Structures are given as C-alpha cells and as structure tokens.
C-alpha cells in the first residue's frame, strides 16, 4: 500500500489540473499561434508561469485504484500488475483469464 500522503497529493493535482485546464489550453494556443505578436506571446507565457505548477498534466501520476502503487499501472484497468493479477485469478475482471499454451 502506498503512503496515504502521496495518494492525497496526487488527488489534489488532479483537481488543479481540471480547474485550470481551459485557461492553460487558451494560453498555450496563444503562444503557439503564428499570428500572435511577440508581446501577446510574452504576456501569455508570463500568465502561464504564474499558474500553479501542479496544475500541469505532467505532474499527475497514474496510480493503482486498489493499492495506490505508482509503478507498473495498466492504463486500461487502472490497476497495478500485482492487483491486476490477483483480481484476474479470482475472476473479478470480466473477459480476462490466465493464458495457457
């Protein structure tokens, strides 16, 4: 089980990401727009830097829904490899079964 503080911190990052997503998208569009003047791009860059760092999507870590483990997480199931294997063997994940050849 992961530390509870790490899980809570990641949840805060998810909320900040959702809160500032539109503003961040608009500022990035202004920066990358070739029609924008240099002054507009500089102003947008300054505004983007003033946003909280944790509102960036790259700061959010994918974690297992069951254990909170940050590594080896399968995106499709949102489970780490250990929890996925355990639940698959118990038959709790529909359509998944142990392979044999």
SULDALIN-V264093 format. One record per backbone hydrogen bond with DSSP energy under -1.0 kcal/mol. CO is the residue of the C=O (numbers start at 1). NH is the residue of the N-H. Records with the same first field share a line. If there is no record, write none. Layout:
CO=NH ; NH
This chain:
3=7
4=8
5=9
6=10
7=11
8=12
9=13
10=14
11=15
12=16
13=17
14=18
15=19
16=20
20=24
21=25
22=26
23=27
24=28
25=29
26=30
27=31
28=32
29=33
33=36
37=41
38=42
39=43
40=44
41=45
42=46
43=47
44=48
45=49
46=50
52=55
53=56
56=59
67=2
69=64
72=81
74=78
78=65
79=74
80=84
81=85
82=86
83=87
84=88
85=89
86=90
87=92
93=96
